[in-house]
Amino acid sequence: MRIGGRPLVEYVAVGAALLCVVFSAAPAFLKNLRASRMVEPMERLRYMAERATALAAGRPVESAYPDSAPLTPSVVPRGELVTDPPGTWDHPTWRLLGFHFEEPHAYSYAFESNNAADRSSFRALAHGDLDGDGNLSTFVVTGESTRNDAPSIGAVAMHREVE
């Protein structure tokens, strides 16, 4: 059988070759897409930790870190990027850390601090629901300041980074 002067087999072969290319590229594309969604919480938590540590370096241990800040925005985005209304990041701790978003983002953030006489610590968290199924991805970074050592930052930990 011929279509447009060419054998049908030729069209089938070209179509099969195109499908092979698409199916072989799809896993790499999905992997890169997931990786790009991990960039936001990794970079933002690292920024928050560095700012908190810089503040702690100039303060007494018992008041090293800013007060805790609630999950912001309070509702974790579900499968979409959100743009925050004005005032979302006005909590004193967010302002002290210089932490806010001007562009759409996929995660909510919290800062938890525990200041004490001999050791102070913080936990910064990012929660996201990238596919909107109610299961959260969570990223956490911690830091501490003690009387005997300079403030330090731990590694970023991931829980369910790919939902």
N, CA and C atoms as an extended XYZ file, in Angstrom:
489
Properties=species:S:1:pos:R:3:atomname:S:1:resname:S:1:resid:I:1 pbc="F F F"
N         0.847       -1.175        0.000 N   MET     1
C         0.000        0.000        0.000 CA  MET     1
C         0.894        1.240        0.000 C   MET     1
N         0.471        2.250       -0.725 N   ARG     2
C         1.232        3.484       -0.837 CA  ARG     2
C         0.370        4.655       -0.363 C   ARG     2
N         1.049        5.605        0.332 N   ILE     3
C         0.386        6.830        0.766 CA  ILE     3
C         1.256        7.974        0.274 C   ILE     3
N         0.681        8.842       -0.524 N   GLY     4
C         1.435        9.978       -1.056 CA  GLY     4
C         2.645        9.536       -1.861 C   GLY     4
N         2.571        8.401       -2.528 N   GLY     5
C         3.672        7.912       -3.348 CA  GLY     5
C         4.732        7.150       -2.565 C   GLY     5
N         4.581        7.039       -1.259 N   ARG     6
C         5.567        6.304       -0.451 CA  ARG     6
C         4.903        5.072        0.141 C   ARG     6
N         5.691        4.033        0.322 N   PRO     7
C         5.122        2.813        0.916 CA  PRO     7
C         4.728        3.043        2.379 C   PRO     7
N         3.656        2.433        2.811 N   LEU     8
C         3.159        2.524        4.183 CA  LEU     8
C         4.231        2.071        5.178 C   LEU     8
N         5.009        1.093        4.804 N   VAL     9
C         6.067        0.584        5.674 CA  VAL     9
C         7.050        1.703        6.033 C   VAL     9
N         7.318        2.589        5.109 N   GLU    10
C         8.239        3.702        5.373 CA  GLU    10
C         7.674        4.615        6.452 C   GLU    10
N         6.395        4.926        6.407 N   TYR    11
C         5.758        5.765        7.420 CA  TYR    11
C         5.768        5.077        8.785 C   TYR    11
N         5.499        3.792        8.804 N   VAL    12
C         5.501        3.035       10.052 CA  VAL    12
C         6.904        3.027       10.662 C   VAL    12
N         7.918        2.846        9.829 N   ALA    13
C         9.296        2.819       10.326 CA  ALA    13
C         9.693        4.174       10.919 C   ALA    13
N         9.339        5.263       10.248 N   VAL    14
C         9.649        6.598       10.761 CA  VAL    14
C         8.902        6.840       12.073 C   VAL    14
N         7.649        6.466       12.136 N   GLY    15
C         6.860        6.628       13.363 CA  GLY    15
C         7.434        5.818       14.508 C   GLY    15
N         7.854        4.601       14.241 N   ALA    16
C         8.454        3.759       15.281 CA  ALA    16
C         9.754        4.368       15.783 C   ALA    16
N        10.554        4.901       14.877 N   ALA    17
C        11.820        5.529       15.277 CA  ALA    17
C        11.553        6.743       16.167 C   ALA    17
N        10.567        7.561       15.816 N   LEU    18
C        10.227        8.728       16.631 CA  LEU    18
C         9.744        8.314       18.021 C   LEU    18
N         8.932        7.275       18.096 N   LEU    19
C         8.453        6.790       19.397 CA  LEU    19
C         9.616        6.293       20.252 C   LEU    19
N        10.576        5.619       19.642 N   CYS    20
C        11.751        5.155       20.383 CA  CYS    20
C        12.515        6.328       20.976 C   CYS    20
N        12.677        7.381       20.201 N   VAL    21
C        13.383        8.565       20.693 CA  VAL    21
C        12.615        9.187       21.857 C   VAL    21
N        11.314        9.335       21.711 N   VAL    22
C        10.489        9.942       22.761 CA  VAL    22
C        10.543        9.094       24.030 C   VAL    22
N        10.362        7.782       23.901 N   PHE    23
C        10.338        6.927       25.084 CA  PHE    23
C        11.706        6.798       25.744 C   PHE    23
N        12.768        6.907       24.983 N   SER    24
C        14.100        6.839       25.606 CA  SER    24
C        14.457        8.165       26.282 C   SER    24
N        13.930        9.280       25.822 N   ALA    25
C        14.228       10.584       26.420 CA  ALA    25
C        13.324       10.898       27.609 C   ALA    25
N        12.161       10.287       27.696 N   ALA    26
C        11.193       10.603       28.753 CA  ALA    26
C        11.750       10.383       30.159 C   ALA    26
N        12.399        9.259       30.477 N   PRO    27
C        12.917        9.087       31.845 CA  PRO    27
C        13.928       10.179       32.240 C   PRO    27
N        14.806       10.542       31.328 N   ALA    28
C        15.782       11.589       31.632 CA  ALA    28
C        15.077       12.922       31.857 C   ALA    28
N        14.068       13.200       31.050 N   PHE    29
C        13.308       14.441       31.214 CA  PHE    29
C        12.627       14.473       32.573 C   PHE    29
N        11.983       13.373       32.969 N   LEU    30
C        11.296       13.326       34.258 CA  LEU    30
C        12.283       13.439       35.416 C   LEU    30
N        13.437       12.806       35.290 N   LYS    31
C        14.456       12.901       36.330 CA  LYS    31
C        14.923       14.351       36.485 C   LYS    31
N        15.160       15.024       35.372 N   ASN    32
C        15.583       16.425       35.425 CA  ASN    32
C        14.492       17.324       35.984 C   ASN    32
N        13.234       17.031       35.652 N   LEU    33
C        12.122       17.815       36.183 CA  LEU    33
C        12.052       17.678       37.700 C   LEU    33
N        12.167       16.440       38.202 N   ARG    34
C        12.149       16.228       39.653 CA  ARG    34
C        13.330       16.926       40.316 C   ARG    34
N        14.497       16.819       39.699 N   ALA    35
C        15.688       17.458       40.263 CA  ALA    35
C        15.511       18.972       40.328 C   ALA    35
N        14.901       19.559       39.307 N   SER    36
C        14.722       21.011       39.304 CA  SER    36
C        13.758       21.436       40.404 C   SER    36
N        12.816       20.588       40.750 N   ARG    37
C        11.886       20.916       41.829 CA  ARG    37
C        12.554       20.815       43.194 C   ARG    37
N        13.672       20.088       43.275 N   MET    38
C        14.410       19.980       44.525 CA  MET    38
C        15.336       21.177       44.727 C   MET    38
N        15.606       21.912       43.682 N   VAL    39
C        16.517       23.055       43.780 CA  VAL    39
C        15.948       24.114       44.719 C   VAL    39
N        14.660       24.399       44.603 N   GLU    40
C        14.071       25.453       45.443 CA  GLU    40
C        14.300       25.203       46.931 C   GLU    40
N        13.859       24.064       47.480 N   PRO    41
C        14.039       23.900       48.931 CA  PRO    41
C        15.508       23.800       49.345 C   PRO    41
N        16.340       23.171       48.523 N   MET    42
C        17.758       23.034       48.876 CA  MET    42
C        18.428       24.406       48.963 C   MET    42
N        18.220       25.232       47.949 N   GLU    43
C        18.846       26.563       47.944 CA  GLU    43
C        18.269       27.457       49.023 C   GLU    43
N        16.955       27.431       49.191 N   ARG    44
C        16.310       28.325       50.167 CA  ARG    44
C        16.654       27.941       51.599 C   ARG    44
N        16.709       26.644       51.892 N   LEU    45
C        17.085       26.234       53.247 CA  LEU    45
C        18.544       26.556       53.532 C   LEU    45
N        19.395       26.371       52.542 N   ARG    46
C        20.810       26.709       52.724 CA  ARG    46
C        20.950       28.211       53.001 C   ARG    46
N        20.214       29.028       52.270 N   TYR    47
C        20.245       30.476       52.498 CA  TYR    47
C        19.784       30.804       53.925 C   TYR    47
N        18.658       30.211       54.339 N   MET    48
C        18.113       30.471       55.667 CA  MET    48
C        19.115       30.048       56.744 C   MET    48
N        19.745       28.891       56.569 N   ALA    49
C        20.717       28.397       57.548 CA  ALA    49
C        21.945       29.304       57.622 C   ALA    49
N        22.414       29.761       56.476 N   GLU    50
C        23.581       30.651       56.465 CA  GLU    50
C        23.271       31.978       57.153 C   GLU    50
N        22.079       32.510       56.916 N   ARG    51
C        21.691       33.776       57.560 CA  ARG    51
C        21.546       33.585       59.074 C   ARG    51
N        20.918       32.484       59.503 N   ALA    52
C        20.752       32.218       60.932 CA  ALA    52
C        22.112       32.037       61.601 C   ALA    52
N        23.038       31.377       60.930 N   THR    53
C        24.371       31.142       61.484 CA  THR    53
C        25.160       32.442       61.570 C   THR    53
N        25.028       33.301       60.574 N   ALA    54
C        25.705       34.596       60.614 CA  ALA    54
C        25.183       35.432       61.785 C   ALA    54
N        23.879       35.381       62.024 N   LEU    55
C        23.311       36.103       63.170 CA  LEU    55
C        23.847       35.537       64.483 C   LEU    55
N        23.887       34.201       64.583 N   ALA    56
C        24.334       33.544       65.812 CA  ALA    56
C        25.786       33.861       66.122 C   ALA    56
N        26.604       34.050       65.106 N   ALA    57
C        28.033       34.321       65.315 CA  ALA    57
C        28.260       35.625       66.074 C   ALA    57
N        27.330       36.547       65.999 N   GLY    58
C        27.499       37.823       66.673 CA  GLY    58
C        26.677       37.973       67.936 C   GLY    58
N        26.115       36.885       68.437 N   ARG    59
C        25.235       36.965       69.608 CA  ARG    59
C        25.681       35.997       70.702 C   ARG    59
N        25.238       36.252       71.944 N   PRO    60
C        25.481       35.273       73.013 CA  PRO    60
C        24.718       33.977       72.722 C   PRO    60
N        25.229       32.861       73.197 N   VAL    61
C        24.624       31.550       72.922 CA  VAL    61
C        23.155       31.513       73.324 C   VAL    61
N        22.804       32.096       74.450 N   GLU    62
C        21.424       32.005       74.951 CA  GLU    62
C        20.405       32.759       74.104 C   GLU    62
N        20.874       33.575       73.176 N   SER    63
C        19.959       34.282       72.271 CA  SER    63
C        20.492       34.232       70.832 C   SER    63
N        21.130       33.125       70.490 N   ALA    64
C        21.829       32.993       69.209 CA  ALA    64
C        20.911       33.115       67.995 C   ALA    64
N        19.771       32.468       68.049 N   TYR    65
C        18.915       32.402       66.858 CA  TYR    65
C        17.619       33.190       67.043 C   TYR    65
N        17.041       33.648       65.934 N   PRO    66
C        15.755       34.361       66.028 CA  PRO    66
C        14.658       33.429       66.552 C   PRO    66
N        13.577       34.024       67.015 N   ASP    67
C        12.426       33.242       67.468 CA  ASP    67
C        11.902       32.372       66.337 C   ASP    67
N        11.144       31.354       66.703 N   SER    68
C        10.535       30.473       65.708 CA  SER    68
C         9.546       31.247       64.845 C   SER    68
N         9.433       30.820       63.595 N   ALA    69
C         8.456       31.404       62.664 CA  ALA    69
C         7.559       30.284       62.160 C   ALA    69
N         6.261       30.519       62.056 N   PRO    70
C         5.326       29.458       61.663 CA  PRO    70
C         5.477       29.067       60.196 C   PRO    70
N         4.862       27.947       59.853 N   LEU    71
C         4.835       27.493       58.466 CA  LEU    71
C         4.238       28.595       57.597 C   LEU    71
N         4.995       28.999       56.592 N   THR    72
C         4.602       30.119       55.741 CA  THR    72
C         4.840       29.750       54.287 C   THR    72
N         3.848       29.897       53.405 N   PRO    73
C         2.440       30.110       53.730 CA  PRO    73
C         1.899       28.955       54.571 C   PRO    73
N         0.846       29.239       55.311 N   SER    74
C         0.333       28.273       56.287 CA  SER    74
C        -0.257       27.027       55.639 C   SER    74
N        -0.682       27.126       54.410 N   VAL    75
C        -1.179       25.968       53.664 CA  VAL    75
C        -0.124       25.604       52.621 C   VAL    75
N         0.352       24.363       52.685 N   VAL    76
C         1.376       23.900       51.750 CA  VAL    76
C         0.789       23.871       50.339 C   VAL    76
N         1.492       24.472       49.373 N   PRO    77
C         0.996       24.431       47.987 CA  PRO    77
C         0.782       22.988       47.531 C   PRO    77
N        -0.319       22.739       46.828 N   ARG    78
C        -0.652       21.380       46.381 CA  ARG    78
C        -0.583       21.298       44.867 C   ARG    78
N         0.542       20.825       44.379 N   GLY    79
C         0.686       20.562       42.958 CA  GLY    79
C         0.737       21.789       42.070 C   GLY    79
N         1.049       22.940       42.652 N   GLU    80
C         1.121       24.164       41.847 CA  GLU    80
C         2.094       25.146       42.486 C   GLU    80
N         2.512       26.097       41.702 N   LEU    81
C         3.326       27.188       42.230 CA  LEU    81
C         2.383       28.250       42.774 C   LEU    81
N         2.753       28.853       43.897 N   VAL    82
C         1.918       29.896       44.485 CA  VAL    82
C         2.662       31.225       44.490 C   VAL    82
N         1.899       32.272       44.349 N   THR    83
C         2.419       33.629       44.483 CA  THR    83
C         1.823       34.188       45.763 C   THR    83
N         2.667       34.657       46.650 N   ASP    84
C         2.204       35.103       47.965 CA  ASP    84
C         1.625       36.508       47.915 C   ASP    84
N         0.535       36.722       48.647 N   PRO    85
C         0.007       38.087       48.746 CA  PRO    85
C         0.950       38.939       49.596 C   PRO    85
N         0.865       40.246       49.457 N   PRO    86
C         1.707       41.127       50.274 CA  PRO    86
C         1.513       40.828       51.759 C   PRO    86
N         2.595       40.885       52.501 N   GLY    87
C         2.533       40.671       53.944 CA  GLY    87
C         2.774       39.237       54.384 C   GLY    87
N         2.824       38.298       53.458 N   THR    88
C         2.995       36.891       53.817 CA  THR    88
C         4.267       36.662       54.624 C   THR    88
N         5.340       37.330       54.251 N   TRP    89
C         6.648       37.100       54.872 CA  TRP    89
C         7.030       38.228       55.844 C   TRP    89
N         6.029       38.858       56.493 N   ASP    90
C         6.290       39.979       57.396 CA  ASP    90
C         6.611       39.576       58.833 C   ASP    90
N         6.573       38.290       59.151 N   HIS    91
C         6.924       37.856       60.505 CA  HIS    91
C         8.332       38.378       60.826 C   HIS    91
N         8.568       38.863       62.052 N   PRO    92
C         9.881       39.428       62.391 CA  PRO    92
C        11.061       38.487       62.087 C   PRO    92
N        10.871       37.201       62.282 N   THR    93
C        11.968       36.268       62.008 CA  THR    93
C        12.278       36.200       60.526 C   THR    93
N        11.240       36.163       59.678 N   TRP    94
C        11.499       36.145       58.230 CA  TRP    94
C        12.226       37.424       57.814 C   TRP    94
N        11.818       38.532       58.374 N   ARG    95
C        12.491       39.798       58.029 CA  ARG    95
C        13.932       39.797       58.519 C   ARG    95
N        14.167       39.308       59.733 N   LEU    96
C        15.518       39.255       60.283 CA  LEU    96
C        16.427       38.344       59.442 C   LEU    96
N        15.863       37.252       58.939 N   LEU    97
C        16.633       36.326       58.103 CA  LEU    97
C        16.706       36.794       56.643 C   LEU    97
N        15.950       37.820       56.306 N   GLY    98
C        15.919       38.278       54.912 CA  GLY    98
C        15.286       37.240       54.006 C   GLY    98
N        14.325       36.489       54.537 N   PHE    99
C        13.727       35.369       53.814 CA  PHE    99
C        12.336       35.729       53.316 C   PHE    99
N        12.143       35.677       52.014 N   HIS   100
C        10.845       35.958       51.401 CA  HIS   100
C        10.888       35.490       49.946 C   HIS   100
N         9.747       35.502       49.318 N   PHE   101
C         9.633       35.147       47.905 CA  PHE   101
C         8.973       36.284       47.152 C   PHE   101
N         9.529       36.599       46.035 N   GLU   102
C         8.891       37.549       45.129 CA  GLU   102
C         8.370       36.830       43.896 C   GLU   102
N         8.811       35.589       43.707 N   GLU   103
C         8.393       34.798       42.560 CA  GLU   103
C         7.550       33.616       43.053 C   GLU   103
N         6.809       32.983       42.154 N   PRO   104
C         6.025       31.804       42.542 CA  PRO   104
C         6.941       30.697       43.089 C   PRO   104
N         6.434       29.938       44.057 N   HIS   105
C         7.213       28.859       44.665 CA  HIS   105
C         6.311       27.678       44.990 C   HIS   105
N         6.942       26.522       45.264 N   ALA   106
C         6.197       25.273       45.442 CA  ALA   106
C         6.217       24.739       46.867 C   ALA   106
N         6.877       25.429       47.788 N   TYR   107
C         7.036       24.918       49.146 CA  TYR   107
C         6.601       25.956       50.177 C   TYR   107
N         6.258       25.450       51.379 N   SER   108
C         6.040       26.282       52.556 CA  SER   108
C         7.239       26.074       53.471 C   SER   108
N         7.580       27.092       54.262 N   TYR   109
C         8.787       27.056       55.083 CA  TYR   109
C         8.472       27.388       56.532 C   TYR   109
N         9.264       26.805       57.439 N   ALA   110
C         9.148       27.099       58.869 CA  ALA   110
C        10.550       27.207       59.456 C   ALA   110
N        10.668       27.964       60.534 N   PHE   111
C        11.934       28.097       61.252 CA  PHE   111
C        11.639       27.841       62.720 C   PHE   111
N        12.331       26.864       63.313 N   GLU   112
C        12.140       26.513       64.723 CA  GLU   112
C        13.453       26.741       65.455 C   GLU   112
N        13.408       27.507       66.527 N   SER   113
C        14.630       27.743       67.294 CA  SER   113
C        14.433       27.331       68.748 C   SER   113
N        15.549       26.977       69.360 N   ASN   114
C        15.555       26.595       70.767 CA  ASN   114
C        16.817       27.196       71.383 C   ASN   114
N        16.672       28.335       72.022 N   ASN   115
C        17.807       29.020       72.632 CA  ASN   115
C        17.901       28.657       74.114 C   ASN   115
N        19.122       28.279       74.542 N   ALA   116
C        19.354       27.911       75.939 CA  ALA   116
C        20.732       28.417       76.364 C   ALA   116
N        21.017       28.317       77.646 N   ALA   117
C        22.236       28.897       78.208 CA  ALA   117
C        23.522       28.301       77.628 C   ALA   117
N        23.582       27.006       77.445 N   ASP   118
C        24.829       26.380       76.978 CA  ASP   118
C        24.803       25.954       75.523 C   ASP   118
N        23.601       25.767       74.970 N   ARG   119
C        23.496       25.308       73.577 CA  ARG   119
C        22.197       25.820       72.974 C   ARG   119
N        22.293       26.437       71.827 N   SER   120
C        21.110       26.874       71.091 CA  SER   120
C        21.106       26.162       69.753 C   SER   120
N        19.914       25.946       69.211 N   SER   121
C        19.818       25.234       67.941 CA  SER   121
C        18.634       25.752       67.127 C   SER   121
N        18.644       25.394       65.835 N   PHE   122
C        17.511       25.720       64.978 CA  PHE   122
C        17.264       24.567       64.012 C   PHE   122
N        16.046       24.538       63.519 N   ARG   123
C        15.648       23.636       62.426 CA  ARG   123
C        14.890       24.482       61.426 C   ARG   123
N        15.310       24.413       60.172 N   ALA   124
C        14.578       25.089       59.101 CA  ALA   124
C        13.971       23.997       58.229 C   ALA   124
N        12.689       24.158       57.901 N   LEU   125
C        11.966       23.120       57.170 CA  LEU   125
C        11.319       23.662       55.909 C   LEU   125
N        11.216       22.800       54.915 N   ALA   126
C        10.461       23.098       53.693 CA  ALA   126
C         9.528       21.924       53.451 C   ALA   126
N         8.243       22.215       53.255 N   HIS   127
C         7.247       21.184       52.965 CA  HIS   127
C         6.622       21.481       51.607 C   HIS   127
N         6.526       20.465       50.776 N   GLY   128
C         5.898       20.622       49.471 CA  GLY   128
C         5.056       19.418       49.118 C   GLY   128
N         4.076       19.637       48.291 N   ASP   129
C         3.221       18.564       47.767 CA  ASP   129
C         3.208       18.737       46.255 C   ASP   129
N         4.273       18.306       45.615 N   LEU   130
C         4.489       18.615       44.205 CA  LEU   130
C         3.445       18.027       43.268 C   LEU   130
N         2.892       16.862       43.622 N   ASP   131
C         1.900       16.265       42.726 CA  ASP   131
C         0.464       16.429       43.229 C   ASP   131
N         0.287       17.140       44.345 N   GLY   132
C        -1.056       17.446       44.836 CA  GLY   132
C        -1.810       16.277       45.428 C   GLY   132
N        -1.100       15.198       45.830 N   ASP   133
C        -1.794       14.020       46.343 CA  ASP   133
C        -1.929       13.993       47.863 C   ASP   133
N        -1.469       15.049       48.546 N   GLY   134
C        -1.574       15.100       50.002 CA  GLY   134
C        -0.356       14.536       50.720 C   GLY   134
N         0.542       13.847       50.016 N   ASN   135
C         1.780       13.347       50.610 CA  ASN   135
C         2.852       14.419       50.458 C   ASN   135
N         3.483       14.780       51.566 N   LEU   136
C         4.435       15.885       51.544 CA  LEU   136
C         5.877       15.422       51.377 C   LEU   136
N         6.615       16.212       50.634 N   SER   137
C         8.071       16.116       50.620 CA  SER   137
C         8.547       17.063       51.707 C   SER   137
N         9.535       16.643       52.483 N   THR   138
C        10.047       17.474       53.553 CA  THR   138
C        11.560       17.546       53.468 C   THR   138
N        12.082       18.750       53.584 N   PHE   139
C        13.514       19.012       53.607 CA  PHE   139
C        13.811       19.734       54.911 C   PHE   139
N        14.898       19.349       55.589 N   VAL   140
C        15.237       19.926       56.885 CA  VAL   140
C        16.738       20.211       56.944 C   VAL   140
N        17.089       21.364       57.493 N   VAL   141
C        18.480       21.661       57.803 CA  VAL   141
C        18.518       22.148       59.249 C   VAL   141
N        19.560       21.760       59.965 N   THR   142
C        19.692       22.143       61.369 CA  THR   142
C        21.002       22.893       61.585 C   THR   142
N        21.069       23.565       62.706 N   GLY   143
C        22.293       24.241       63.091 CA  GLY   143
C        22.325       24.394       64.591 C   GLY   143
N        23.534       24.665       65.117 N   GLU   144
C        23.645       24.858       66.557 CA  GLU   144
C        24.785       25.801       66.886 C   GLU   144
N        24.663       26.366       68.067 N   SER   145
C        25.683       27.253       68.605 CA  SER   145
C        25.892       26.850       70.062 C   SER   145
N        27.167       26.678       70.439 N   THR   146
C        27.490       26.334       71.825 CA  THR   146
C        28.509       27.337       72.363 C   THR   146
N        28.686       27.324       73.670 N   ARG   147
C        29.642       28.244       74.293 CA  ARG   147
C        31.070       28.000       73.791 C   ARG   147
N        31.419       26.759       73.489 N   ASN   148
C        32.801       26.412       73.161 CA  ASN   148
C        33.114       26.389       71.669 C   ASN   148
N        32.094       26.394       70.816 N   ASP   149
C        32.334       26.257       69.380 CA  ASP   149
C        31.605       27.343       68.597 C   ASP   149
N        32.114       27.590       67.402 N   ALA   150
C        31.444       28.532       66.498 CA  ALA   150
C        30.131       27.903       66.021 C   ALA   150
N        29.149       28.715       65.675 N   PRO   151
C        27.889       28.165       65.143 CA  PRO   151
C        28.164       27.291       63.922 C   PRO   151
N        27.375       26.224       63.788 N   SER   152
C        27.576       25.294       62.678 CA  SER   152
C        26.242       24.943       62.029 C   SER   152
N        26.347       24.440       60.799 N   ILE   153
C        25.170       24.031       60.019 CA  ILE   153
C        25.336       22.569       59.642 C   ILE   153
N        24.256       21.802       59.768 N   GLY   154
C        24.273       20.404       59.345 CA  GLY   154
C        23.907       20.273       57.879 C   GLY   154
N        23.919       19.050       57.398 N   ALA   155
C        23.537       18.770       56.021 CA  ALA   155
C        22.019       18.844       55.882 C   ALA   155
N        21.552       19.114       54.672 N   VAL   156
C        20.117       19.113       54.404 CA  VAL   156
C        19.651       17.661       54.319 C   VAL   156
N        18.623       17.331       55.080 N   ALA   157
C        18.040       15.982       55.051 CA  ALA   157
C        16.752       16.033       54.236 C   ALA   157
N        16.492       14.971       53.481 N   MET   158
C        15.290       14.893       52.651 CA  MET   158
C        14.441       13.712       53.077 C   MET   158
N        13.153       13.938       53.157 N   HIS   159
C        12.185       12.878       53.461 CA  HIS   159
C        11.134       12.892       52.373 C   HIS   159
N        11.055       11.822       51.616 N   ARG   160
C        10.106       11.715       50.497 CA  ARG   160
C        10.340       12.825       49.480 C   ARG   160
N        11.608       12.985       49.072 N   GLU   161
C        11.920       14.068       48.141 CA  GLU   161
C        11.252       13.910       46.783 C   GLU   161
N        10.963       12.677       46.413 N   VAL   162
C        10.236       12.433       45.173 CA  VAL   162
C         8.965       11.695       45.569 C   VAL   162
N         7.871       12.395       45.532 N   GLU   163
C         6.600       11.818       45.995 CA  GLU   163
C         6.108       10.749       45.034 C   GLU   163
